[in-house]
Amino acid sequence: MKISVITATWNCVETVGDCLASVAGQSYPDLEHILIDGGSRDGTLDALQPHRARLAVLVSEPGRQAGGAGVEESVEGAAVFSAGMMGRRVGLWAENGG
């Protein structure tokens, strides 16, 4: 089952690298990372470019709302809003009838 991790950003050049590293460090094998940016002006988008290949979707538009937009962009239409404990969340979801 594919899991979509949706990250909302806005002017977070100093922390976005840590976020990307956290998602990339997850052990779940079928994971896509969608990043929805609200039109950052502080260099966030420049900081994302070296990591572009690891992002399934990168959208940056002023005022863009991440929750709905990210779900729309996800391949399977299902989203997990936290990168932590990915395998545990998937297991719990499957145990409860997914």
N, C-alpha and C positions, 0 to 999 in steps of 0.2 A: 504494500500500500504506500503510495506516495504521500509524503507529508510536506506541506508548504509552511515555511517560516516567513512571516510577514514582519518586516522591520520598518517602522516609521522614523524618518529623520527630518530634522530642521536645524540648520546651523549647529552641527555637532562635530566639526572637524577634529576636535581633540579626543573624542571618544568612539567615533565610528569604526576605527581600526580594531579596537577591542571587541566590538560587537561582531564584526565580520570574522574575526579569529575564533570567537566563541561558537558561532554557527558552524564554521568550517571544521571545528574540532569535535563535532557531534559524531557518534559512531553509527547512527542509524543510516543504513545504506541507500535508501530511496528518498532523498531529501532535496527539496528545491528552496532556494532563498529568493524572496521577492522583496525589493526595497522600494518603498514609496517615499519620496522626498517632497517636502512642502515648498520647494523653491529656495533652498539654502543659498546664502550669499557670502558665506564665510570660508569657502574653499572645500566644503564637504564633498561636492561633486568631483573636484580634482583629486581628493583623497580616495575616492571610490574607483577611479579609472583603472589603477593597477589590478584591482580585484574584479573587474567587470566580467571576466570569463566565468567566475564562480557564481554570478547572479543570474538567475533564470529571467528575471525582469528587473529593470531599473527605470523608474518613472520619476521625473522631477517637474512639478508644475506648481506655481504659487497657489497656496491655499488648498492643495490636494489633501483629502482626508484619507488616511492610510487604511483604516479598517475595511470599509466597503470596497475601496479601490483594490486593495490587496487580495481580497477574496475573489473579486472579479478576474484578477490576473492569474490566480492560481490554476494550475493545470487541471486538478481534480475537483476544485471547488470546496475543498476542506482545508481548514487552516488551524495551525497551532500558533498561539501568540507568544509563546515563550520557548526559547531555544533549550533551556535546561531540562534534563531528565527526559529526553525525547523518546528513548526506548520504553521507559516506564509509562509514559502517557499513551503511546501506541498500544502497549499491552493492556492497559486498563480499558482503553476504548474498545479493543477487540473483545475482551472478556465480557463487556456489557452490551454486546450485540452490535457494536460499531455501526 
